[in-house]
Amino acid sequence: MIRLTGRTLVAGAAAGDALVCTAAISGWGGIDPRRGTITEVTHPQRGGVFADRVLVIPGAKGSSGWSGQFHLARIMGTAPRAIVTSKLNTKLAVGLVALGVPALLVDDLTAFPADGEVTAELPGDGSVLVHPARS
């Protein structure tokens, strides 16, 4: 297990399998809020499911539609359990308010392997625990 400390963006505790993204996500046109999946054509994790998982992203890109699309995911029951990010911008900040899920800003995401085979636990103390995937 690896423990990372960071800045709490939205308070709360959550845990679950992680969807580890190696690139920022575009909200408007980049996700399907009905299914809770990444649909952005050029995204390395296209087809990845963020619904009911801890979403690990290096940031958000695109327009302010980011918050609207993730708010729809919340309404439709396909929101992530939590978000861990290494870059905060206005798109992501407004999206976190709309989502209302625990969120943490960390300096470095390299503790999360690119294959995404980990679980992540946000105990609510400003840290995230990264666990190897269960076999």
N, CA, C and O of each residue as an XYZ file, in Angstrom:
540
protein
N       0.830     -1.169      0.000
C       0.000      0.000      0.000
C       0.887      1.250      0.000
O       1.938      1.296      0.640
N       0.426      2.251     -0.736
C       1.119      3.539     -0.785
C       0.158      4.603     -0.272
O      -1.015      4.616     -0.646
N       0.652      5.495      0.583
C      -0.166      6.587      1.107
C       0.340      7.900      0.521
O       1.515      8.243      0.646
N      -0.573      8.625     -0.123
C      -0.274      9.955     -0.643
C      -1.067     10.973      0.152
O      -2.240     10.756      0.454
N      -0.437     12.067      0.487
C      -1.172     13.136      1.155
C      -1.367     14.282      0.176
O      -0.568     14.489     -0.737
N      -2.433     15.008      0.387
C      -2.740     16.102     -0.514
C      -3.650     17.113      0.140
O      -3.772     17.182      1.363
N      -4.283     17.889     -0.706
C      -5.209     18.925     -0.251
C      -6.633     18.465     -0.519
O      -6.986     18.143     -1.653
N      -7.439     18.437      0.515
C      -8.840     18.060      0.349
C      -9.560     19.149     -0.434
O      -9.525     20.323     -0.067
N     -10.213     18.740     -1.519
C     -10.998     19.675     -2.321
C     -12.473     19.586     -1.956
O     -13.163     20.600     -1.863
N     -12.945     18.365     -1.750
C     -14.301     18.115     -1.262
C     -14.165     17.074     -0.162
O     -13.638     15.985     -0.388
N     -14.640     17.414      1.021
C     -14.492     16.517      2.168
C     -15.360     15.270      2.014
O     -16.405     15.288      1.365
N     -14.896     14.200      2.627
C     -15.644     12.956      2.631
C     -14.721     11.775      2.477
O     -13.533     11.927      2.192
N     -15.277     10.598      2.667
C     -14.520      9.353      2.551
C     -15.145      8.493      1.467
O     -16.360      8.509      1.272
N     -14.308      7.742      0.763
C     -14.777      6.842     -0.291
C     -13.683      5.831     -0.582
O     -12.515      6.059     -0.267
N     -14.067      4.715     -1.183
C     -13.099      3.696     -1.590
C     -13.686      2.902     -2.742
O     -14.905      2.804     -2.889
N     -12.803      2.334     -3.561
C     -13.259      1.493     -4.657
C     -12.171      1.267     -5.673
O     -11.067      1.799     -5.559
N     -12.501      0.465     -6.674
C     -11.579      0.266     -7.784
C     -11.351      1.613     -8.454
O     -12.251      2.450     -8.512
N     -10.145      1.812     -8.956
C      -9.801      3.093     -9.571
C      -9.782      2.983    -11.091
O      -9.333      1.982    -11.649
N     -10.274      4.022    -11.749
C     -10.049      4.202    -13.179
C      -8.944      5.237    -13.269
O      -9.159      6.416    -12.988
N      -7.759      4.791    -13.662
C      -6.590      5.666    -13.727
C      -6.457      6.197    -15.149
O      -6.233      5.432    -16.087
N      -6.594      7.500    -15.302
C      -6.482      8.134    -16.612
C      -5.099      8.760    -16.763
O      -4.580      9.386    -15.839
N      -4.523      8.582    -17.929
C      -3.204      9.137    -18.209
C      -3.283     10.485    -18.915
O      -2.257     11.106    -19.195
N      -4.502     10.937    -19.202
C      -4.709     12.233    -19.852
C      -5.948     12.882    -19.253
O      -6.826     12.203    -18.721
N      -6.006     14.203    -19.349
C      -7.170     14.941    -18.863
C      -8.406     14.545    -19.665
O      -8.305     14.119    -20.816
N      -9.558     14.690    -19.045
C     -10.823     14.338    -19.695
C     -11.551     15.613    -20.104
O     -11.584     16.593    -19.360
N     -12.129     15.582    -21.295
C     -13.026     16.634    -21.739
C     -14.429     16.243    -21.285
O     -14.884     15.135    -21.570
N     -15.114     17.132    -20.589
C     -16.455     16.806    -20.100
C     -17.492     16.850    -21.200
O     -18.235     15.888    -21.399
N     -17.546     17.962    -21.917
C     -18.534     18.115    -22.976
C     -18.085     17.311    -24.188
O     -17.124     17.686    -24.858
N     -18.757     16.233    -24.469
C     -18.404     15.378    -25.592
C     -17.343     14.349    -25.269
O     -17.013     13.518    -26.116
N     -16.801     14.386    -24.061
C     -15.750     13.444    -23.690
C     -16.217     12.308    -22.809
O     -15.511     11.317    -22.621
N     -17.437     12.464    -22.260
C     -17.989     11.393    -21.429
C     -19.435     11.126    -21.824
O     -20.094     11.966    -22.436
N     -19.908      9.954    -21.465
C     -21.321      9.617    -21.611
C     -21.895      9.556    -20.199
O     -21.682      8.570    -19.494
N     -22.622     10.594    -19.771
C     -23.128     10.607    -18.403
C     -24.206      9.553    -18.146
O     -24.467      9.214    -16.992
N     -24.831      9.034    -19.190
C     -25.842      7.982    -19.002
C     -25.205      6.661    -18.609
O     -25.782      5.886    -17.847
N     -24.020      6.410    -19.129
C     -23.335      5.138    -18.861
C     -22.169      5.272    -17.881
O     -21.701      4.274    -17.332
N     -21.706      6.488    -17.662
C     -20.558      6.691    -16.786
C     -19.272      6.213    -17.421
O     -18.449      5.565    -16.775
N     -19.102      6.544    -18.717
C     -17.918      6.099    -19.458
C     -17.236      7.270    -20.160
O     -17.839      8.318    -20.393
N     -15.973      7.063    -20.486
C     -15.216      8.034    -21.280
C     -15.462      7.719    -22.750
O     -15.274      6.585    -23.191
N     -15.884      8.732    -23.507
C     -16.187      8.543    -24.926
C     -15.283      9.359    -25.846
O     -15.361      9.228    -27.068
N     -14.442     10.186    -25.276
C     -13.550     11.037    -26.069
C     -12.716     10.163    -27.007
O     -11.978      9.287    -26.556
N     -12.837     10.405    -28.302
C     -12.245      9.542    -29.327
C     -10.740      9.369    -29.168
O     -10.229      8.265    -29.353
N     -10.030     10.422    -28.832
C      -8.568     10.337    -28.754
C      -8.038     10.054    -27.346
O      -6.826     10.041    -27.133
N      -8.925      9.831    -26.400
C      -8.480      9.616    -25.016
C      -7.915      8.207    -24.849
O      -8.524      7.244    -25.316
N      -6.760      8.069    -24.190
C      -6.145      6.744    -24.005
C      -7.039      5.753    -23.251
O      -6.922      4.544    -23.449
N      -7.921      6.252    -22.397
C      -8.802      5.363    -21.644
C     -10.233      5.373    -22.199
O     -11.186      5.132    -21.458
N     -10.380      5.646    -23.480
C     -11.701      5.643    -24.112
C     -12.391      4.311    -23.817
O     -11.790      3.244    -23.948
N     -13.640      4.389    -23.424
C     -14.407      3.196    -23.068
C     -14.308      2.850    -21.593
O     -15.055      2.005    -21.099
N     -13.383      3.503    -20.881
C     -13.231      3.245    -19.450
C     -14.457      3.684    -18.670
O     -15.070      4.706    -18.977
N     -14.803      2.909    -17.669
C     -15.977      3.186    -16.845
C     -15.547      3.897    -15.561
O     -14.740      3.375    -14.791
N     -16.092      5.085    -15.341
C     -15.819      5.807    -14.096
C     -16.962      5.679    -13.096
O     -16.796      6.017    -11.924
N     -18.107      5.200    -13.538
C     -19.264      5.059    -12.651
C     -18.923      4.155    -11.477
O     -18.420      3.046    -11.654
N     -19.203      4.644    -10.278
C     -19.014      3.877     -9.046
C     -17.562      3.482     -8.804
O     -17.292      2.494     -8.122
N     -16.629      4.248     -9.359
C     -15.198      3.994     -9.161
C     -14.527      5.276     -8.689
O     -15.119      6.354     -8.746
N     -13.299      5.153     -8.228
C     -12.502      6.333     -7.903
C     -11.828      6.773     -9.205
O     -11.048      6.024     -9.792
N     -12.134      7.979     -9.643
C     -11.594      8.503    -10.896
C     -10.296      9.245    -10.605
O     -10.284     10.221     -9.854
N      -9.209      8.778    -11.202
C      -7.886      9.380    -11.027
C      -7.537     10.067    -12.341
O      -7.376      9.409    -13.368
N      -7.420     11.395    -12.305
C      -7.193     12.159    -13.533
C      -6.129     13.236    -13.318
O      -6.033     13.823    -12.240
N      -5.331     13.485    -14.363
C      -4.349     14.563    -14.258
C      -4.968     15.945    -14.469
O      -4.247     16.943    -14.479
N      -6.279     16.021    -14.637
C      -6.933     17.310    -14.795
C      -8.148     17.225    -15.695
O      -8.516     16.156    -16.181
N      -8.765     18.383    -15.906
C      -9.927     18.501    -16.781
C      -9.568     19.445    -17.917
O      -8.771     20.367    -17.743
N     -10.161     19.208    -19.078
C      -9.907     20.097    -20.215
C     -11.218     20.392    -20.917
O     -12.231     19.730    -20.691
N     -11.176     21.387    -21.761
C     -12.356     21.727    -22.540
C     -13.090     22.924    -21.961
O     -12.492     23.815    -21.357
N     -14.398     22.919    -22.161
C     -15.224     24.058    -21.778
C     -15.811     23.879    -20.385
O     -15.515     22.915    -19.679
N     -16.642     24.828    -20.017
C     -17.322     24.735    -18.729
C     -18.422     23.683    -18.755
O     -19.082     23.457    -17.741
N     -18.627     23.040    -19.894
C     -19.567     21.923    -19.986
C     -19.150     20.742    -19.137
O     -19.946     19.834    -18.897
N     -17.906     20.748    -18.681
C     -17.385     19.678    -17.825
C     -18.290     19.484    -16.620
O     -18.694     18.364    -16.308
N     -18.604     20.586    -15.945
C     -19.430     20.476    -14.741
C     -20.834     19.996    -15.074
O     -21.408     19.203    -14.327
N     -21.392     20.460    -16.173
C     -22.734     20.040    -16.568
C     -22.822     18.557    -16.862
O     -23.770     17.891    -16.445
N     -21.841     18.038    -17.576
C     -21.851     16.615    -17.923
C     -21.678     15.737    -16.684
O     -22.354     14.717    -16.548
N     -20.780     16.125    -15.788
C     -20.596     15.324    -14.580
C     -21.763     15.498    -13.610
O     -22.053     14.593    -12.827
N     -22.433     16.644    -13.652
C     -23.653     16.803    -12.853
C     -24.728     15.843    -13.363
O     -25.443     15.227    -12.572
N     -24.836     15.721    -14.681
C     -25.777     14.749    -15.256
C     -25.438     13.331    -14.807
O     -26.334     12.544    -14.503
N     -24.156     13.007    -14.765
C     -23.749     11.677    -14.294
C     -24.223     11.459    -12.857
O     -24.671     10.369    -12.502
N     -24.120     12.491    -12.046
C     -24.600     12.376    -10.654
C     -26.100     12.110    -10.623
O     -26.565     11.227     -9.903
N     -26.853     12.874    -11.404
C     -28.309     12.714    -11.446
C     -28.685     11.320    -11.943
O     -29.640     10.722    -11.447
N     -27.946     10.805    -12.913
C     -28.255      9.507    -13.517
C     -27.683      8.327    -12.737
O     -27.872      7.174    -13.125
N     -26.991      8.611    -11.649
C     -26.454      7.533    -10.823
C     -25.194      6.897    -11.364
O     -24.867      5.765    -11.006
N     -24.475      7.613    -12.230
C     -23.250      7.059    -12.821
C     -22.006      7.866    -12.442
O     -20.974      7.764    -13.105
N     -22.100      8.646    -11.402
C     -20.961      9.471    -10.972
C     -19.858      8.608    -10.378
O     -20.120      7.506     -9.895
N     -18.628      9.104    -10.410
C     -17.554      8.392     -9.704
C     -17.776      8.483     -8.196
O     -18.474      9.374     -7.712
N     -17.170      7.550     -7.462
C     -17.260      7.584     -5.991
C     -16.438      8.729     -5.418
O     -16.805      9.320     -4.403
N     -15.324      9.037     -6.076
C     -14.405     10.082     -5.629
C     -13.514     10.460     -6.803
O     -13.461      9.755     -7.810
N     -12.816     11.581     -6.661
C     -11.859     12.014     -7.682
C     -10.533     12.345     -7.005
O     -10.490     13.021     -5.977
N      -9.457     11.853     -7.607
C      -8.100     12.214     -7.206
C      -7.464     12.858     -8.432
O      -7.483     12.279     -9.517
N      -6.903     14.044     -8.267
C      -6.317     14.763     -9.393
C      -4.987     15.396     -8.990
O      -4.692     15.572     -7.808
N      -4.200     15.728    -10.000
C      -2.936     16.417     -9.738
C      -2.951     17.852    -10.257
O      -1.970     18.579    -10.103
N      -4.071     18.262    -10.877
C      -4.154     19.627    -11.393
C      -5.578     20.136    -11.231
O      -6.533     19.520    -11.705
N      -5.702     21.255    -10.561
C      -7.008     21.867    -10.341
C      -7.138     23.099    -11.221
O      -6.280     23.981    -11.204
N      -8.220     23.151    -11.990
C      -8.543     24.353    -12.751
C     -10.018     24.670    -12.518
O     -10.702     23.940    -11.802
N     -10.510     25.746    -13.113
C     -11.893     26.151    -12.857
C     -12.899     25.118    -13.332
O     -13.924     24.921    -12.680
N     -12.635     24.453    -14.447
C     -13.552     23.422    -14.947
C     -13.735     22.321    -13.915
O     -14.856     21.927    -13.595
N     -12.626     21.838    -13.409
C     -12.669     20.757    -12.430
C     -13.275     21.237    -11.112
O     -14.058     20.514    -10.495
N     -12.927     22.438    -10.677
C     -13.460     22.954     -9.410
C     -14.983     23.039     -9.445
O     -15.648     22.600     -8.506
N     -15.538     23.596    -10.512
C     -16.992     23.699    -10.632
C     -17.602     22.303    -10.770
O     -18.672     22.034    -10.223
N     -16.928     21.424    -11.495
C     -17.407     20.048    -11.629
C     -17.463     19.324    -10.300
O     -18.393     18.555    -10.054
N     -16.484     19.557     -9.438
C     -16.475     18.920     -8.120
C     -17.633     19.411     -7.264
O     -18.225     18.636     -6.511
N     -17.957     20.690     -7.375
C     -19.111     21.220     -6.648
C     -20.385     20.538     -7.147
O     -21.237     20.147     -6.349
N     -20.512     20.396     -8.468
C     -21.697     19.760     -9.050
C     -21.788     18.280     -8.685
O     -22.879     17.758     -8.456
N     -20.648     17.612     -8.632
C     -20.631     16.182     -8.301
C     -20.901     15.924     -6.826
O     -21.681     15.039     -6.476
N     -20.255     16.697     -5.970
C     -20.421     16.495     -4.542
C     -19.797     15.220     -4.011
O     -20.239     14.701     -2.986
N     -18.774     14.701     -4.689
C     -18.091     13.491     -4.215
C     -16.759     13.885     -3.581
O     -16.217     14.941     -3.907
N     -16.221     13.061     -2.684
C     -14.918     13.374     -2.100
C     -13.864     13.576     -3.188
O     -13.838     12.855     -4.185
N     -13.001     14.562     -2.981
C     -11.961     14.849     -3.974
C     -10.693     15.311     -3.275
O     -10.731     15.985     -2.246
N      -9.566     14.925     -3.871
C      -8.257     15.215     -3.295
C      -7.303     15.663     -4.388
O      -7.268     15.080     -5.472
N      -6.531     16.700     -4.098
C      -5.488     17.194     -4.997
C      -4.146     16.715     -4.464
O      -3.775     17.029     -3.333
N      -3.413     15.950     -5.282
C      -2.092     15.448     -4.896
C      -1.056     15.989     -5.874
O      -1.398     16.401     -6.982
N       0.206     15.986     -5.463
C       1.270     16.510     -6.320
C       1.603     15.594     -7.487
O       1.984     16.066     -8.558
N       1.462     14.297     -7.290
C       1.974     13.332     -8.264
C       1.063     12.112     -8.315
O       0.655     11.589     -7.277
N       0.748     11.664     -9.521
C      -0.121     10.498     -9.694
C       0.652      9.229    -10.043
O       0.036      8.215    -10.371
N       1.988      9.258     -9.982
C       2.767      8.095    -10.424
C       2.582      6.872     -9.530
O       2.945      5.768     -9.935
N       2.035      7.033     -8.336
C       1.748      5.869     -7.484
C       0.619      5.030     -8.065
O       0.441      3.870     -7.693
N      -0.143      5.626     -8.983
C      -1.225      4.909     -9.651
C      -0.678      4.351    -10.960
O      -0.345      5.127    -11.855
N      -0.574      3.032    -11.101
C      -0.012      2.462    -12.327
C      -0.888      2.768    -13.541
O      -2.112      2.850    -13.440
N      -0.239      2.932    -14.677
C      -0.951      3.272    -15.911
C      -1.972      2.219    -16.309
O      -2.954      2.540    -16.979
N      -1.758      0.952    -15.906
C      -2.744     -0.076    -16.252
C      -3.977      0.014    -15.358
O      -4.978     -0.659    -15.602
N      -3.901      0.853    -14.316
C      -5.061      1.115    -13.490
C      -5.495     -0.012    -12.581
O      -6.596      0.036    -12.033
N      -4.670     -1.018    -12.405
C      -5.062     -2.174    -11.600
C      -4.842     -1.919    -10.117
O      -4.015     -2.573     -9.483
N      -5.587     -0.963     -9.567
C      -5.469     -0.627     -8.155
C      -6.842     -0.280     -7.589
O      -7.794     -0.007     -8.320
N      -6.904     -0.301     -6.278
C      -8.046      0.279     -5.590
C      -7.534      1.503     -4.846
O      -6.359      1.581     -4.487
N      -8.411      2.438     -4.623
C      -8.035      3.667     -3.936
C      -9.010      3.919     -2.800
O     -10.218      3.722     -2.931
N      -8.456      4.353     -1.698
C      -9.261      4.635     -0.511
C      -8.956      6.048     -0.037
O      -7.806      6.381      0.249
N      -9.979      6.868      0.044
C      -9.859      8.208      0.605
C     -10.508      8.162      1.981
O     -11.732      8.228      2.089
N      -9.701      8.050      3.038
C     -10.275      7.907      4.375
C     -10.870      9.197      4.946
O     -11.471      9.175      6.020
N     -10.708     10.307      4.246
C     -11.282     11.558      4.709
C     -10.337     12.403      5.538
O     -10.760     13.361      6.184
N      -9.056     12.054      5.523
C      -8.066     12.782      6.323
C      -7.044     13.530      5.466
O      -5.964     13.873      5.947
N      -7.381     13.785      4.189
C      -6.440     14.470      3.304
C      -5.429     13.541      2.676
O      -4.381     13.986      2.207
N      -5.729     12.252      2.660
C      -4.814     11.287      2.050
C      -5.592     10.340      1.150
O      -6.819     10.262      1.201
N      -4.844      9.627      0.329
C      -5.405      8.540     -0.470
C      -4.479      7.346     -0.299
O      -3.257      7.478     -0.371
N      -5.072      6.183     -0.072
C      -4.321      4.937      0.055
C      -4.475      4.175     -1.248
O      -5.593      3.895     -1.682
N      -3.358      3.840     -1.870
C      -3.358      3.125     -3.146
C      -2.993      1.675     -2.852
O      -1.902      1.386     -2.361
N      -3.915      0.766     -3.158
C      -3.724     -0.660     -2.896
C      -3.601     -1.417     -4.217
O      -4.265     -1.058     -5.190
N      -2.768     -2.456     -4.273
C      -2.740     -3.306     -5.471
C      -4.120     -3.916     -5.698
O      -4.877     -4.132     -4.751
N      -4.436     -4.188     -6.950
C      -5.731     -4.795     -7.270
C      -5.848     -6.158     -6.612
O      -4.866     -6.877     -6.428
N      -7.073     -6.481     -6.268
C      -7.328     -7.806     -5.700
C      -7.308     -8.842     -6.806
O      -7.742     -8.577     -7.928
N      -6.806    -10.019     -6.488
C      -6.756    -11.090     -7.494
C      -8.019    -11.903     -7.460
O      -8.165    -12.850     -8.233
